[in-house]
């Protein structure tokens, strides 16, 4: 079916408005089963899904186009780790737009796909653009109607401060969906919501509240340099930092997602040099440059580790609860900021007017990362996205790193300029379920409203779920739920969720993670973006009692300086581009020999690891920084030249060492003997260097591997007592390298036997008792392995690795036998 029918529906609605003097036109009444407010990705999929279920739909959008950020050119691929979590309309969109996967600024393409998505249901959908909600009419706990005012955008796509005509619409419906970025219908319906960042204590979230502080010493934040009495420069928050983990009213930062013309294009217009902010902002810029800090411009997003970036940290604070006059001013200030950046840097910036001809090349949507958030029947938190809870009412899957951009600029107690709020960390070992309850308000507040975009989540969980693909899949699920609520004549909180899930599955929605697909994403994060996305579980396993990823050879352990123990006073810096995570430490050239930083990696699988160091390379650094490595075979100290350019991007190798899973490993950056320069401490990676060895679980008479897959190592005689027992075997490679221990889980108390390749002086640790049994292999030479036994309680059984003399062969345990318990791989 042609999308022309949908367009005609829009035209017919607009034709209902006669020309009139302001205040004289009576409201036009429109009615539908489902009223969807906000044609974001969540809104268009909700409208299509409800119409597909046979319900009439009114889709309302305050911008002149459909698709929200996608309709403004953003590609859905930008925030998708892998395809497997996507189903239904979201998966269709992903596949439909694959051909321009790497492009930005796909305005025409995305809008065409939005039209294609809605076209099959055009007979059931009316569309009303450039209208926004003015008020909500409720009868008890039900929304009866919403009043809409007509407001056009200007030549740059900036929403009007007030209505631009006297035309109003009263939209009536049986179920309402607030799919807007701002959550205005939700707020006007007086359902509970929040703005800002909760404290760490509120939901027991280790990453909540104030955090992600970047310091910029050497930049005076005051109108008169170094004079606090002169007041702060523009956009610097006068509120103090507070304590890490405190609550904050300021949300995740905004910016534009730009697209530039590689050739031609329209030069960015000059800023208003007479504006009150122009001179003070110019003053701040000059101080930043004088202090040696980078300013990345032009930039397609925002340089989140710089003090002067494509975003204005803190400017977004008034947007979520602001009226449209205030939002319009904020939006316009962002436009002006980019013009100032261009003028101050003297860079040539050409807008791609061909991609956005209606807005003179400007992206037509401000990237509103977070605004209001519903407080609904269920609040999604860090524990949910860490897979530590069960989600029985899943209506889709989420999976991304916690991604919070700069919230504000401020002044620390010592007078240092800083930014705060930036966090990028992966906390989930896999996709998590998105509960139906988190798009429903509290039962007593509204029974016919669903909120698939400003959903009910802590700011931590929201920051990992706020992606356009998740909005789209939640919108589809909400559209189906709205139709079901009408069919069942029930409150949205009372519908049969099992029936909803069955219907979603019929349409291809993915509701549960199948355990696959995570491996490739882990590889992507590790090898392409190792400096930005640490894994939370690598350094905080105490937060993962229910689910813990298995140690893998292709997944390095990343430790930032924020995970290390400091001895002495170190300065925190964020000055250079090439640093890991949130910043790095500097000894300031003082206290030589008295300062150190200790990294204690949590080694969960014994074996060889390549230790790699990261530090910002600078000519003023020391050439003899001692790095002490405590490993399984003792201690070594390596001197690192921190003036030398690293050969491996952010990281350079220090050496390969064997670490045991005994909690004793440590790497310490020291300062003695470094009088020749500064010592910088940033991060370490511990890259597994063992040959991948997979456990094989079987029964004594069936499992035949002793050392590797070579037939010559087949076992040819097993003691009678062991033949019927469960076995765990590990491939040992060629036997010419030290082998790691291995671990597995038993479901009850049991005796465990190990057959040991008894060379190189190997002796099992204390507690293992030598039996009179032997395991025979290599028939032509009649090789035998002595068998040891030890009693274990229910849970994890740790088989020790090599601890003998290094020689041509290594004595290692090659098979375990379990007497009475069921065996599984260690979780």
N, C-alpha and C positions, 0 to 999 in steps of 0.2 A: 504494500500500500504506500502511496506517495506521502511524503512528509508535508506536502502542500495542504492536506486537510488540517493538519495541526496548525499551520500558519494561518489558514483561513479562520480557524477557531479564534485565534488571537485577534485577527483583524476584525472579526465580527463583534468581539467584545469591545474593542476600542471604538467601534462605530456607534456604540450605544451612548457615547458621551457627546452631548451637544455643546457648542461653544456658548459660554455664558460668563457673566461677571462673577468674580470670586465670591463664594458664599451663597450663590443663587441656585446652583445645580443640586437637585436631590440625589442621594446615593443611589447607585445602581445595585440591585441585589442579584447575586449569583449563588447557585446552590449546586452541591455535588455530594456524593456519598463520602468521598475523602478529599479533604483540602490539604494540599502539601504546600507549606510556605518555605521557599528557598529552593531554587533550581540548581543547587550544588550537585556534585556527583551523587550524594545521598538522596537529594530531592528528585533528580530525574529518574533514578532507578526505582525509587519508591512509587513515583507516579506510574511508571511503566508496569511495575509489579501489581499494583492495586488494579490498574485497568486490565491487565492480563487475567486477573481473577474475576473480571466481569463487573467491576465497580466503576461508577462515574468519578472522574477526578478533576479537580481544579488545581493547577500548578501555578503558583504565584512567585515572581522573582523581582527583586528591586533593581537589578541591573537590566540592560536592554538585550541581554543574550542569555543562553542556557549553558550550564556546565560548571559554574563557579570557577575555581582555579584552573581546572582542565579547559574550560571554555576560554580562559585567558592565556592559554598556550602551554601550560605546565604539562609534562608528560607523566603518565601514571607509572612509568617504569622507574622513575627516579627513586622511589621508596619501596621497591619490591625485592626482597631477597631472592625469592624464587616463585615460580608459577603454581606449584602444587597446592598452595593454600587457597587458591582462588577458584571459585566456581560460579555458576549462574551467570548473571549479566556482567559481573566483574571480570570473570574469566573470558567471556566473549569480548569485552572491551579490550582487554590485554592482547588477545590474539588479533583483534581487528586493527589495532594500532601498531602492531609489531613492525610494520614496514618503515615507520619513522621513529624507531625506538630511541636512537641517540640524539634526536633533534630537540631543541627547546624553541618555544614560540610557535607551536603548532595550533594556532588559533583557528584557522579555517578548517583544518583537518579534524580537530576535536569537536568543533561545533557541528560538523557534518556527521560525525559518528553519533553525537547526541541526538541529532535529528533521526538518524537511522534506528537508534534504540527505541525511540518513541513512535516511529511511524506505524508499526503493526497495530498499535492501540489508539490511533488517532481519533477514531469515532467516539472513544470514551474519555478523551482528554481535552480540556480547555486550558489555554495558557494565557496568563496575564503578566506581562513584563512591566518594568519601571513603576511598580507599585510596592509599597511597603506598609507594614502594619502600624496603625496608629493606636488602636485599642482592641481589647478582647472582651467580649460579653460572655459571662458565665451564668449558668443557672445551677446553683449548688456546686457539685463536683464535676459538672459537664460544661465544656465550652459549647456555646450556641453558635457564635459567629465571631468573625474578626473584621474590623473596619480597616480599609486600606486607603492610603492617600497616594496620589499620583506625583512622582518625583523623578525628573530626568537627570542624567549625568551630564557633565560638561564636556568640552572638547578633549580633555585628557582622561575621561572616564571617571572623574571624581564625583561621588554622589552629592546631590544638592543638599544644602543645609536645611531646607524646608521644602514643603510641597511646591511644585512648579505650576500647578493649575488648581482649580477648585473641584476637580473630578475626584469623587470618592466611590468606593465599592464596599458593599457589605457582603462578605463571603460566608455562606452557611454550609455546614456539613455535619455528618454524623461522627466522623473521626477526623482529628487534625494531626498533622505531622509537622513538627518544627524541624526542618532540615537546613536551616540557615546557619551560617558561621557564627552569628551573633547571639542566637537564642532569644530573640525579641518576643515571639509568641509565648514561649515558655515563661519568660519573666513577667509579661503582662497578664498571664493567667494565674500569677501568684503561686506558682509551684516553687518548691525549695531549689535553690541553686547556689553556687559559690563562684567566686572570682579570686584568682591568685594562687598561692602555693601554701598548702597545709604544712604544719610543722612535722618534723620526723616523728614526734610522739603521738600525733593524732590517730594515725592508722598503723603505727609501728613500722614505718618505712625508713630504711637506712639511708635512702637517697633523697628524702623529702626536705623541703624548706630551703633556707638560704645556703648556697654552696657554689662551687665553681668560681672561686675568686681569682682574678688575674690582676696582678700588681704592675703598675707602670711608674716606678720611681723616676724622678727627674723631670716630671711634668707638673707644673704648678696648676692647680684647679681653680685658682682665684682670678677675679677680674684684674686686679693688680698683682703682678707676679709675687708669690710668697707672702701675700698680705691677706690673711683670713678675714680681716675686718672689711675688705672691699667686696665681699660676697662671692658666690660661686658663678662660674661661667655657665652658659645655657646647657640644659639637658643633664646637668649633674644633680643627682638626688641629694637633698640635704639630710635625709634620714641616715642614721648610722647603720653599719653593717649588722650589728647584733651578733648573736652566736650562730655558728654553723648548725643548721637544723631548725632554726627559728622559722615561724610562718612569715610570709610576705604577701602583700596585696598585689604585687606586680607580676604580671603573667609573662610567659614566653615571648621573646621579641618578634617583631614583624619586619617585613621588608618587601621589596618587589622582586619577582623572578624575571630578570632582564634577558633580552635577546638583542644582540648587536648586529649591525650590518657589516659583513666582512669587506664589502666594497660598496661605495655609494652611500645610500642612506641619508638620513636627515640629522645634521649636527644637533646635539642637545642645546636647547635655547639657554641663554645666560640667566643667572639668578638675579633676584631683585637686590641690588647692592644697597638700596636705601632701607631695606627691612631691618628691624631692630636686632635680629639675630646675626646678620651678616658679619659685622665686624668682630663681635665676640667669638663666633665660631671660627673665623679666620685666625684669630689670636690663638685659640686652642690648637688649630692645625699647625701653625708655625712652631709652637712649643713642642708638639709631638715630633715633627721633623727634626727640630734642633736637638732633641734628646736621642735621636737615632732609631726611632720606632718606625716600622714600615706602614704604609697606607696603600692597600691594594685597591686600585681603581683603574679601569672599570672592572666590575666584579658581577658575575651572574647571580650571586646570592648575597651573603654578607660574610665578611672576613671575621669570623666569630672570635678570633684571638687577638684582635687589634682594637685599640681604643677609638679609632676613627674609621668607621666602616660603612657598608651600604645600609646598615640599620642605624637607628638612633636609639641606643639603649635607654629605655624608660619612657620614650614618647608614647608607646602603646598603652601605658598604664591607664589612661583615661578613656580608652576606646570601648571596652566591654560593656560598661554600664552607662556610657555617654549617650546623649541624644544625638540626632543626626547632624545638628549644628556643630557639636563638638567632634564627632567622627569625621565630618567633612574637613574641619580645620586640621585634624591630625593627618588625614590622607594628603591634604595639600602640602603640609609641612614636609612629608616624606618626599614629594615631588621636588620641593624647593631644596631639600637637602642634597639630592642627587645633582642638581644644578650647581650648588655650592661646591660639592666635591669636584666636579668637572672643572670649574673655574679655578679653584685653589690649587689643584694638582697640575693644571695646564695640560691635561691629557686630551687627546682627540677621542671623542665619544660620538659615534653615529648611531642613531636609532634606526631600527629596521622598520621603516614605515610601511613596507610591503606586507609585513605580517600583521600589523595593527593599523590599518589606514584610518579607522574610525576614531582612533585616539592618538594620532600623530606619532605612532611608534611606541607609545607608553604601554606597558602591560596594563590591561583594563581591570585587574583585580589586585588589591593589596593582599599580601600573604598574611592572613589573619590566622596565626598558628593556634592561638588559644583565646577564648573569650569567656563567656559564662560556661559553667558546667552544671548539669542537673545533679541534684542529690536525690536519687530515686530509690526504688525498691532494693537495689543492690549497688554498692560502690566498688568498682574495680580498683584493686590496689597492687602494690609491688609484689605481694605474695601471689596474687593471681597470675601475673605475667611472668613470674619465676616458676610456674608450674607447681606451686606448693599447695594448691587447693583443687577441689573438684568443681567443675562447672556442668551441672546436669542439663541446663537449659540453653546450651550453646546454639547460637544462630549464625555462626561464622567464626573465622579464625583471625587472630592478629599476630603479627610477628615483625618486630623491628627493634632497633636499639632505643633506649631512652634518649631522646634527642631534644634537648632544651637549649635554645639560643640565648644570647645575652639579654638579661632582664633590665639592667640599669648600670649607669656609671655613678660612682660615689667616691667619697673621701674616707679613707681609713683613719683610725685614731692617730696615727703618726703623721697624718697629712698627705699620705700617698694617694694618688689617683688610682682607681681600680674599677674593674667591671665585675659583675656578679651574675650568677645564674646559669652559666654555660655548663652543660653536662652532656656527654655522649658516651654511653656504656651499654653493652649488651648484657642483659640480666637473664634472658630466657634461653634454656637449652633447646627450645623448640617452640612451635606455634601454640598459642593459648586460646581457649574458648572464650567467645564474647557472649555473655549471658543475656537472654531476653530481658531479664529483670533490670538491666542497666540502661535500657531505653524507655522504661516505664516510670512515670512519676510515682510518688507515694499514693497509695489507694485513696486516702482521704482528701487529696489535693486536686486530682483530676483523673477521671476514669475514661476519657476519650482522647488522650494526647499521647503521642509517641515522639521520642527525641533521638533520632539516629546520628546526629552530628555533634551536638553539645551534650553528649551522653554522660552518664553518671560514673565518674572516675576521679580518683585522686590526680593531682597534677603530674605525679610520677607515671602512673599507668596511662594517663591521657597522652603524655609526651611520647609514648611508644606505640600508641594506637591511633593517633590523629592523622593518619595518612589518607589520601584521597581514595585509594583502593578500599580501605576499611570503611570509609564513609559510604562508598557505593554498595558494598555487600550488605552493610547494615541497613541502608535504605531499601534494598530489595526485600530483605527480611521484614522490615517494618511495614512495607506496602502489603505484603502477604498477610501479616498479622492484623493490619487494619481491616482488610477485607474479611478476615476470619471473625474479628470482633463483631462486625456487622452481621455476618451469617449466623453467629451463635447468640446474637443479641446480649453480649456480655461486656463488662468493663474490660479494657485492654489488659488489666492485671489478672483477669480470671479466665482467659481463653485456655483451651487445651493445648499446652505447649508441645506435647508429644505429637499431636496432630499437625501443629505448625512445623515441627522439625521434619515430619514425613513429607509434607508438601514442599518444603525447601529442598529436600533431597531429590524429590521428583524433578525439580528444576535445576538440579546439578550443583546446588550449594554444598560447600565442604564444611562440615560441622566438627569433625574430629581430626586430629593429626594422626597420620598412619605411621609415624616414626621415620618416614623417608624424606629425602630432600634436604635435611639439615646439613649433612656432610658437605655438599657443594658450597652452601652459604658460609659455613665455617671456613672453608678454604678461601673463599673470596675475601672475607674479612681479614684473615690472617696475612694473606699475601698481597692484597691490594691496598688495604687501609689499616695496617698494623698499628699505626701511631695514634689512631683516633678512637678505636673501639676495643677497649679491654673487655675481657669476659669477667663478669662479677664473681662467678663461682671459682675461678682460679685462685683468688686471694681471700675469698670469704665463703668457704664451704659450709660454715656453720649456718648459713642462711638457706641451705638446700638439704634439709633432712629427708625430704620425700623423693626428690629427683636430683641425681648428680650425673652429669655426662661422663662417659667412660674416658679414661686417659687415652689419647690417640697420638700416633707417631707424627701425624701431619698438623697437629695443633700445638704451637708453641705456648709457653706460659709467659704472659706479659706482666711485668711489674713496673708500675710508675713510681716516681718518688713519693706520691701520696700514699703508697703502700709500705713505705720503708720507715725504719726507726732512725731518728736524727740524734746525733750526739753533738752538742755545741749549738751555737746560733748560726743558722743559715738564712740567707735572704731568698725569698720566693720571687721569681721573675717570670715574665711572659713577653720578653722583649723581642726575641727572634722568631722567625716563622718556623724553623725546623726544630720543633720540640714535640714531645709525646704528651698526649692527653691534655692536662690543664696548665702545664708550665714546667719549670725546672728550678733547681736550687743552685746557689752560688755561695762560695765561702767568703767572698768580699776581700780575699787576700789577707785575712787576719786569722789569728788563732791556729797557725800552722802546727800540725801534730796533735792538736786538741779536738779537732772536729772529724767526724766520720758519719757516713750514712750506711745503714745495714739493711740489706734485702734478704728476707728469709722465704724463699719460694716454697710453696706447698707441693712437694713431690708425691704424687699418688701412684706413680709407676716407676720402679727402680730401673736405672739404665743410664746410658751415655747421653749427655746433653751438650750441645754447643752453646756456650754462653756468649751473648752479644750485647754490646753496650751502645747506648744512645746519649749524645750530648751535643749541644749547639757548638759547632766548631768555630773558634774565634782566634785571631792571632795573639790576643792577650792571655790566652789560657796557658796552663802549665804543660810542659812536654813530658813530665814524669809523674803522672798521677797513679799512685799505687792502688790496684784492685786486688783484694785478697779473696781467694775462692776456697771455702771449706767444703770438701767433697768426700766421697767414700774412702779415698785412699790417702787422705791427709789434707794438707794446705799448700796452696801455691799462691804466689804474688806476681802479678803481671803489671808492668808499667805501661800506661796508655798515654800516647801523645795526643792531647786534646786540641792541638793546633792543626793537626793533619785532617785533610778532607776525607770523610768516610767513603769507602769504596762501595758500600752496600746501602746507599740511601741514608736512612736515619740511623741504621745500626751497623756496627763493625764487630767482627769476631774477637773475642778475648782468648778463647781456647775451648777444647772439648774435655769434659770431665764426667766421671761417673758419680751420680747422686743416688742415694738410697731413699726409699720412702719411710724414713725414720725420724723426720723432723729436725735433723741435725745440719742440713745444708744451709749455707749462707754465702753471700757475696757482699763484701764491704768496700766501699770507696773511702780511702784514707787521704789525709792531707800532709803527712810528714814528708819532708823533702821536696815540697812543691813551692818553694820560695820564688821560683822563676815565673810564676803566673797564677791565674785563678783556677780553682777547681770547680767544675760544673757537674751536677748530678741530675740526670733526667730519668732514664729507664733502663731496664735490662729485659732481654728476651732469653728464655731457656728453650732452645729448639731441640726436640727429641732427635737423637742421632743413632738410635738402635734400629736394627732391621725389624720391620713389622712382624710380629708373631701373634697369631690368633690361637686362642684356646680351642681345643676340640674336646667336647664332652661326650663320653660314651660308656661302654661297659667293658671290663677287663678283656674279655675274649674277642671283642669287636674292634677296639681301638688299637691300631698297630703302629703308630708313629712314636719313635723314641727321640730322634734328634732332628730329622727334617723329612722331606718327601722322597729322599733317595731310598730305593728299595733295600739297599745294603744295610740300612739301619733298622729293618723290621725286627720286631721282637719275635723270638721263636720259642721262648719258654717263660711262662708266668707261673709263680707259685699257686698251688691249688687254693690257698686261703684268699687269694686276690682275684681269681678268675671271674667271679660273679659280681665283683664290686663295681660301683660307679668310678669312672676314671676321668681325669683331666690331664690332657697332654698339650705341651707347647712345642711348636716347631723351633728348633735351636739353630737353624742355619747350618754353616759348614763346620761349626765347632772350633773355629779359630778366632773367636772374639768373646769377651766376657758377656755373659747372658744375664738379662734381668730376672728377678723373681717374678712370680705371677700370683694372682689372687682369684678366688671364687667364693661363692656363698653357699652355705649349707642351711637346711631348714630346721635342724635340731642338733643336739649335742652328738658328737661322733668322734671316733678315732680316724686319723688320717695318716696314710702311709706315703712315703716318697721314695722312689728309686733314684739313686744319685750316681751320675757319671763321675766316678771317684778319681779324679785326676787333679794335679796342681795343688795338692794339699788341702782340698776342700773339706770342711767340716761344717755340718749344720749347726745353727745357733743352739744355745742351751735349751733344753726341754725336749729335743728330739732324741729318741732312744734307738740304738742300733739293734735290729732283729737278726735272726739267723737265716732270713730269707734273702734270696738274690733273684734278680731279673736278668735273663740271658738274651743277648742279641749278637749280631755279626757272627753267624754260625761258623764261618771258616776259621775264626780266631777265638771263638767262644768267649766273647767279652761278657763280663758280668757286672751288674750294678748292685751294690748293697742296698737294703731297704731299711728305712728308719720309720718310726711311728711317734705320733704325738696326739694327745687328746685336745679337742677344740670344742668350745661352746657354740651354740647356734649363732650364725652371723657370718662374718667375713673370715676366711682362712687365708693367711698370707704365707706363701711359699717363698723361702729366702732365695736370693740370687747368689751369684758367684762371690766367694770371699777368699779364694785361695791364691796361690802363686800364679803370676802371669807367665805363661809359657806357650808352647805350640798347641796345647789343648787345655780346655778349662773344665774343671770339675763343676758340674751343675746338676740340680735335680731335673729330671726329664719327664717324669710322670707321677701323678698323685692318684692314690686309691682311697675312696671314702667308704667306710664300713657300713653305716646304717642310715645315712641321711640322703635326701635328694639334693642334687647339685645344680647350680645355675651360675651364669656369669655374674661377676660382681657388678652391682648397679652403682 
